[in-house]
Amino acid sequence: MSVAIVQAGSIIYDTPSTLDKLENLTKEAVARGAKLVLFPEAFVGGYPKGMDFGIVLGIRSAEGREEFRKYYDSAIEEHGVESRRIAEIATTNDIIIVVGVVERHGGTLYCSVRELV
């Protein structure tokens, strides 16, 4: 089995554009003969490296709250439209996609992985 490993970043706070990027990179992997494409941790939703969301021990700034809201809004839901789109990309391109996502459930964010066939 030919495997493509993607080393790319997401488009922070822009899940639709990140999904477009995922689709384009998947098509490129298929064109090169891959049957499985692996994306990085938190590719969908973004990896918050260097973000502190305005937190200093016991205090969060208004700007930090807004930054976290944008990050939260960039996360996806388990059975939401974004998850369905990733599944559609996998099906349309006849490839297995394994992708790291930031998933929201209630008020909590989880770093999860999705395998879509």
MDTraj code that builds the backbone (N, CA, C; nanometers):
import mdtraj as md
import numpy as np

residues = "MET SER VAL ALA ILE VAL GLN ALA GLY SER ILE ILE TYR ASP THR PRO SER THR LEU ASP LYS LEU GLU ASN LEU THR LYS GLU ALA VAL ALA ARG GLY ALA LYS LEU VAL LEU PHE PRO GLU ALA PHE VAL GLY GLY TYR PRO LYS GLY MET ASP PHE GLY ILE VAL LEU GLY ILE ARG SER ALA GLU GLY ARG GLU GLU PHE ARG LYS TYR TYR ASP SER ALA ILE GLU GLU HIS GLY VAL GLU SER ARG ARG ILE ALA GLU ILE ALA THR THR ASN ASP ILE ILE ILE VAL VAL GLY VAL VAL GLU ARG HIS GLY GLY THR LEU TYR CYS SER VAL ARG GLU LEU VAL".split()
xyz = np.array([
    [0.0853, -0.1177, 0.0000],
    [0.0000, 0.0000, 0.0000],
    [0.0897, 0.1237, 0.0000],
    [0.0581, 0.2182, -0.0866],
    [0.1306, 0.3442, -0.0931],
    [0.0675, 0.4437, 0.0043],
    [0.1515, 0.5045, 0.0877],
    [0.1049, 0.5979, 0.1901],
    [0.1660, 0.7357, 0.1647],
    [0.0826, 0.8386, 0.1710],
    [0.1305, 0.9767, 0.1624],
    [0.1246, 1.0371, 0.3020],
    [0.2323, 1.1009, 0.3419],
    [0.2370, 1.1687, 0.4712],
    [0.2458, 1.3184, 0.4439],
    [0.1464, 1.3906, 0.4907],
    [0.1393, 1.5345, 0.4675],
    [0.2088, 1.6075, 0.5812],
    [0.2981, 1.6965, 0.5457],
    [0.3611, 1.7834, 0.6446],
    [0.3228, 1.9258, 0.6055],
    [0.2117, 1.9713, 0.6602],
    [0.1582, 2.1036, 0.6271],
    [0.0788, 2.1537, 0.7462],
    [0.0621, 2.2826, 0.7522],
    [-0.0164, 2.3428, 0.8593],
    [-0.1559, 2.3776, 0.8126],
    [-0.2433, 2.3949, 0.9084],
    [-0.3802, 2.4361, 0.8777],
    [-0.3845, 2.5873, 0.8595],
    [-0.4993, 2.6357, 0.8205],
    [-0.5212, 2.7797, 0.8088],
    [-0.5986, 2.8197, 0.9339],
    [-0.5280, 2.8783, 1.0278],
    [-0.5832, 2.9026, 1.1606],
    [-0.7095, 2.9878, 1.1540],
    [-0.8090, 2.9484, 1.2305],
    [-0.9395, 3.0151, 1.2413],
    [-1.0192, 3.0114, 1.1110],
    [-0.9809, 2.9277, 1.0155],
    [-1.0520, 2.9209, 0.8876],
    [-1.0696, 2.7747, 0.8476],
    [-1.1645, 2.7079, 0.9124],
    [-1.1875, 2.5663, 0.8870],
    [-1.2276, 2.5385, 0.7428],
    [-1.3162, 2.6172, 0.6800],
    [-1.3492, 2.5891, 0.5394],
    [-1.2258, 2.5913, 0.4477],
    [-1.1366, 2.6874, 0.4662],
    [-1.0150, 2.6928, 0.3836],
    [-0.9211, 2.5771, 0.4159],
    [-0.9162, 2.5362, 0.5423],
    [-0.8350, 2.4205, 0.5796],
    [-0.8891, 2.2948, 0.5127],
    [-1.0214, 2.2801, 0.5071],
    [-1.0793, 2.1637, 0.4394],
    [-1.0520, 2.1672, 0.2895],
    [-1.0521, 2.2857, 0.2292],
    [-1.0139, 2.2979, 0.0878],
    [-0.8695, 2.2518, 0.0684],
    [-0.7825, 2.2921, 0.1610],
    [-0.6419, 2.2518, 0.1548],
    [-0.6295, 2.1005, 0.1700],
    [-0.7047, 2.0421, 0.2645],
    [-0.7047, 1.8973, 0.2841],
    [-0.7475, 1.8271, 0.1556],
    [-0.8502, 1.8794, 0.0908],
    [-0.8984, 1.8188, -0.0337],
    [-0.7915, 1.8255, -0.1430],
    [-0.7285, 1.9403, -0.1592],
    [-0.6248, 1.9551, -0.2621],
    [-0.5052, 1.8645, -0.2351],
    [-0.4631, 1.8553, -0.1092],
    [-0.3506, 1.7687, -0.0744],
    [-0.3868, 1.6215, -0.0917],
    [-0.5124, 1.5867, -0.0647],
    [-0.5585, 1.4494, -0.0862],
    [-0.5559, 1.4158, -0.2345],
    [-0.6043, 1.5056, -0.3179],
    [-0.6026, 1.4828, -0.4632],
    [-0.4596, 1.4668, -0.5145],
    [-0.3684, 1.5450, -0.4600],
    [-0.2276, 1.5325, -0.4981],
    [-0.1732, 1.3954, -0.4582],
    [-0.2092, 1.3492, -0.3386],
    [-0.1648, 1.2173, -0.2919],
    [-0.2191, 1.1068, -0.3821],
    [-0.3459, 1.1175, -0.4202],
    [-0.4076, 1.0179, -0.5090],
    [-0.3361, 1.0177, -0.6439],
    [-0.3069, 1.1359, -0.6968],
    [-0.2386, 1.1467, -0.8265],
    [-0.1009, 1.0804, -0.8229],
    [-0.0418, 1.0738, -0.7044],
    [0.0900, 1.0103, -0.6887],
    [0.0782, 0.8624, -0.6518],
    [-0.0451, 0.8108, -0.6500],
    [-0.0651, 0.6679, -0.6278],
    [-0.0930, 0.6255, -0.4851],
    [-0.1139, 0.7188, -0.3943],
    [-0.1384, 0.6833, -0.2536],
    [-0.2772, 0.6230, -0.2355],
    [-0.2863, 0.5295, -0.1431],
    [-0.4139, 0.4696, -0.1028],
    [-0.4519, 0.5118, 0.0389],
    [-0.3553, 0.5720, 0.1092],
    [-0.3744, 0.6204, 0.2459],
    [-0.2998, 0.7525, 0.2578],
    [-0.3663, 0.8537, 0.3136],
    [-0.3008, 0.9825, 0.3355],
    [-0.3126, 1.0191, 0.4832],
    [-0.1983, 1.0524, 0.5430],
    [-0.1916, 1.0870, 0.6852],
    [-0.1654, 1.2364, 0.6996],
    [-0.2510, 1.3032, 0.7754],
    [-0.2362, 1.4458, 0.8025],
    [-0.1881, 1.4656, 0.9461],
    [-0.1324, 1.5826, 0.9776],
    [-0.0790, 1.6089, 1.1117],
    [-0.1855, 1.6186, 1.2213],
    [-0.1347, 1.6161, 1.3430],
    [-0.2164, 1.6407, 1.4613],
    [-0.2825, 1.7776, 1.4486],
    [-0.4101, 1.7838, 1.4821],
    [-0.4866, 1.9093, 1.4856],
    [-0.4836, 1.9843, 1.3527],
    [-0.4731, 1.9103, 1.2414],
    [-0.4722, 1.9766, 1.1105],
    [-0.6018, 2.0545, 1.0899],
    [-0.7141, 1.9936, 1.1253],
    [-0.8431, 2.0634, 1.1167],
    [-0.8719, 2.1227, 1.2544],
    [-0.8828, 2.2513, 1.2600],
    [-0.9039, 2.3209, 1.3871],
    [-0.7815, 2.3986, 1.4307],
    [-0.6650, 2.3514, 1.3913],
    [-0.5418, 2.4243, 1.4179],
    [-0.4732, 2.3850, 1.5471],
    [-0.3426, 2.3830, 1.5423],
    [-0.2617, 2.3541, 1.6603],
    [-0.2277, 2.4869, 1.7275],
    [-0.2615, 2.5059, 1.8532],
    [-0.2475, 2.6375, 1.9167],
    [-0.1068, 2.6696, 1.9678],
    [-0.0053, 2.6254, 1.8951],
    [0.1328, 2.6505, 1.9379],
    [0.1565, 2.8006, 1.9539],
    [0.2047, 2.8386, 2.0698],
    [0.2372, 2.9776, 2.0962],
    [0.1192, 3.0637, 2.1390],
    [-0.0013, 3.0092, 2.1358],
    [-0.1184, 3.0871, 2.1774],
    [-0.1378, 3.0716, 2.3277],
    [-0.1607, 3.1811, 2.3953],
    [-0.1877, 3.1715, 2.5386],
    [-0.3301, 3.2137, 2.5725],
    [-0.4055, 3.2542, 2.4716],
    [-0.5449, 3.2952, 2.4875],
    [-0.5615, 3.3999, 2.5976],
    [-0.4595, 3.4840, 2.6147],
    [-0.4672, 3.5944, 2.7098],
    [-0.4686, 3.5523, 2.8550],
    [-0.4146, 3.4335, 2.8835],
    [-0.4204, 3.3819, 3.0208],
    [-0.2915, 3.4121, 3.0963],
    [-0.3085, 3.4700, 3.2114],
    [-0.2039, 3.4840, 3.3116],
    [-0.2671, 3.4246, 3.4362],
    [-0.1944, 3.3493, 3.5120],
    [-0.2482, 3.2763, 3.6264],
    [-0.3685, 3.3450, 3.6901],
    [-0.4850, 3.2841, 3.6728],
    [-0.6078, 3.3329, 3.7344],
    [-0.6795, 3.4438, 3.6596],
    [-0.6237, 3.4890, 3.5478],
    [-0.6841, 3.6008, 3.4748],
    [-0.6826, 3.5696, 3.3251],
    [-0.7899, 3.6057, 3.2575],
    [-0.7931, 3.5968, 3.1115],
    [-0.8382, 3.7311, 3.0573],
    [-0.7631, 3.7850, 2.9634],
    [-0.7966, 3.9150, 2.9049],
    [-0.9150, 3.9020, 2.8092],
    [-0.9801, 4.0140, 2.7813],
    [-1.0910, 4.0158, 2.6851],
    [-1.0419, 3.9714, 2.5478],
    [-0.9222, 4.0150, 2.5101],
    [-0.8660, 3.9739, 2.3813],
    [-0.8420, 3.8233, 2.3783],
    [-0.7956, 3.7687, 2.4898],
    [-0.7728, 3.6247, 2.4995],
    [-0.9020, 3.5459, 2.4897],
    [-1.0076, 3.5973, 2.5506],
    [-1.1383, 3.5314, 2.5402],
    [-1.1853, 3.5283, 2.3954],
    [-1.1651, 3.6382, 2.3240],
    [-1.2041, 3.6444, 2.1832],
    [-1.1195, 3.5486, 2.0993],
    [-0.9900, 3.5416, 2.1286],
    [-0.9028, 3.4492, 2.0564],
    [-0.9464, 3.3047, 2.0808],
    [-0.9789, 3.2715, 2.2058],
    [-1.0246, 3.1358, 2.2353],
    [-1.1579, 3.1076, 2.1672],
    [-1.2486, 3.2059, 2.1620],
    [-1.3770, 3.1865, 2.0938],
    [-1.3548, 3.1511, 1.9469],
    [-1.2614, 3.2205, 1.8817],
    [-1.2320, 3.1904, 1.7410],
    [-1.1738, 3.0495, 1.7278],
    [-1.0869, 3.0116, 1.8219],
    [-1.0294, 2.8770, 1.8198],
    [-1.1395, 2.7728, 1.8415],
    [-1.2269, 2.7969, 1.9386],
    [-1.3387, 2.7057, 1.9662],
    [-1.4281, 2.6925, 1.8427],
    [-1.4572, 2.8043, 1.7788],
    [-1.5427, 2.8022, 1.6600],
    [-1.4776, 2.7297, 1.5428],
    [-1.3449, 2.7190, 1.5422],
    [-1.2738, 2.6484, 1.4355],
    [-1.2754, 2.4973, 1.4555],
    [-1.3092, 2.4522, 1.5755],
    [-1.3172, 2.3089, 1.6033],
    [-1.4391, 2.2506, 1.5323],
    [-1.4373, 2.1192, 1.5124],
    [-1.5482, 2.0541, 1.4424],
    [-1.6257, 1.9641, 1.5375],
    [-1.7462, 1.9288, 1.4962],
    [-1.8281, 1.8355, 1.5736],
    [-1.8184, 1.6970, 1.5116],
    [-1.8325, 1.5953, 1.5960],
    [-1.8138, 1.4571, 1.5524],
    [-1.8955, 1.4232, 1.4282],
    [-2.0198, 1.4603, 1.4256],
    [-2.1056, 1.4270, 1.3114],
    [-2.1472, 1.5517, 1.2346],
    [-2.0670, 1.6561, 1.2442],
    [-2.1007, 1.7829, 1.1810],
    [-2.0685, 1.7859, 1.0324],
    [-2.0992, 1.8988, 0.9728],
    [-2.0815, 1.9173, 0.8290],
    [-1.9351, 1.8998, 0.7872],
    [-1.8416, 1.9434, 0.8702],
    [-1.7001, 1.9299, 0.8355],
    [-1.6574, 1.7832, 0.8334],
    [-1.7036, 1.7052, 0.9306],
    [-1.6724, 1.5620, 0.9325],
    [-1.7300, 1.4929, 0.8097],
    [-1.8509, 1.5326, 0.7730],
    [-1.9124, 1.4744, 0.6527],
    [-1.8347, 1.5125, 0.5270],
    [-1.7838, 1.6345, 0.5237],
    [-1.7064, 1.6763, 0.4058],
    [-1.5773, 1.5953, 0.3945],
    [-1.5089, 1.5721, 0.5051],
    [-1.3863, 1.4918, 0.5006],
    [-1.4185, 1.3509, 0.4518],
    [-1.5277, 1.2937, 0.5007],
    [-1.5689, 1.1606, 0.4558],
    [-1.5987, 1.1608, 0.3060],
    [-1.6620, 1.2656, 0.2588],
    [-1.6933, 1.2773, 0.1159],
    [-1.5651, 1.2873, 0.0325],
    [-1.4670, 1.3607, 0.0811],
    [-1.3384, 1.3718, 0.0114],
    [-1.2733, 1.2343, 0.0010],
    [-1.2767, 1.1572, 0.1098],
    [-1.2192, 1.0225, 0.1092],
    [-1.2921, 0.9329, 0.0096],
    [-1.4240, 0.9357, 0.0127],
    [-1.5041, 0.8507, -0.0758],
    [-1.4843, 0.8885, -0.2218],
    [-1.4932, 1.0166, -0.2513],
    [-1.4798, 1.0649, -0.3889],
    [-1.3445, 1.0282, -0.4485],
    [-1.2406, 1.0303, -0.3658],
    [-1.1052, 1.0040, -0.4140],
    [-1.0592, 0.8608, -0.3901],
    [-1.1474, 0.7763, -0.3357],
    [-1.1179, 0.6352, -0.3102],
    [-0.9853, 0.6195, -0.2347],
    [-0.9770, 0.6886, -0.1213],
    [-0.8556, 0.6870, -0.0401],
    [-0.8949, 0.6880, 0.1080],
    [-0.8087, 0.6350, 0.1911],
    [-0.8271, 0.6413, 0.3362],
    [-0.7582, 0.7686, 0.3850],
    [-0.8303, 0.8484, 0.4623],
    [-0.7748, 0.9708, 0.5201],
    [-0.7679, 0.9537, 0.6716],
    [-0.6510, 0.9783, 0.7276],
    [-0.6334, 0.9832, 0.8728],
    [-0.5879, 1.1257, 0.9034],
    [-0.6682, 1.1960, 0.9835],
    [-0.6410, 1.3380, 1.0060],
    [-0.6651, 1.3751, 1.1517],
    [-0.5750, 1.4548, 1.2053],
    [-0.5928, 1.5083, 1.3397],
    [-0.6891, 1.6254, 1.3362],
    [-0.7824, 1.6260, 1.4294],
    [-0.8829, 1.7326, 1.4354],
    [-0.8963, 1.7834, 1.5784],
    [-0.9366, 1.9089, 1.5901],
    [-0.9796, 1.9624, 1.7186],
    [-1.1307, 1.9522, 1.7160],
    [-1.1825, 1.8759, 1.8114],
    [-1.3253, 1.8439, 1.8132],
    [-1.3898, 1.9097, 1.9348],
    [-1.5068, 1.9659, 1.9139],
    [-1.5773, 2.0268, 2.0273],
    [-1.6989, 1.9414, 2.0620],
    [-1.7201, 1.9320, 2.1908],
    [-1.8380, 1.8629, 2.2434],
    [-1.8776, 1.9385, 2.3690],
    [-1.9951, 2.0001, 2.3637],
    [-2.0346, 2.0859, 2.4744],
    [-1.9381, 2.2022, 2.4817],
    [-1.8862, 2.2291, 2.5970],
    [-1.7920, 2.3390, 2.6137],
    [-1.6470, 2.2955, 2.6147],
    [-1.6201, 2.1711, 2.5756],
    [-1.4855, 2.1163, 2.5840],
    [-1.4294, 2.0893, 2.4452],
    [-1.2993, 2.1101, 2.4301],
    [-1.2291, 2.0779, 2.3061],
    [-1.1429, 1.9545, 2.3285],
    [-1.1381, 1.8687, 2.2279],
    [-1.0590, 1.7464, 2.2331],
    [-0.9683, 1.7411, 2.1113],
    [-0.8474, 1.6928, 2.1291],
    [-0.7584, 1.6658, 2.0169],
    [-0.7834, 1.5200, 1.9788],
    [-0.8454, 1.4992, 1.8629],
    [-0.8886, 1.3664, 1.8207],
    [-0.8256, 1.3305, 1.6870],
    [-0.8467, 1.2076, 1.6468],
    [-0.8040, 1.1641, 1.5140],
    [-0.9241, 1.1024, 1.4439],
    [-0.9338, 1.1269, 1.3162],
    [-1.0415, 1.0716, 1.2339],
    [-0.9804, 0.9822, 1.1279],
    [-1.0377, 0.8638, 1.1126],
    [-1.0020, 0.7756, 1.0018],
    [-1.1257, 0.7646, 0.9153],
    [-1.1135, 0.8070, 0.7918],
    [-1.2281, 0.8081, 0.7015],
    [-1.1943, 0.7294, 0.5766],
    [-1.2828, 0.6389, 0.5434],
    [-1.2618, 0.5515, 0.4277],
    [-1.3657, 0.5839, 0.3229],
])
top = md.Topology()
chain = top.add_chain()
for i, resn in enumerate(residues, 1):
    res = top.add_residue(resn, chain, resSeq=i)
    for name in ("N", "CA", "C"):
        top.add_atom(name, md.element.get_by_symbol(name[0]), res)
traj = md.Trajectory(xyz[None], top)
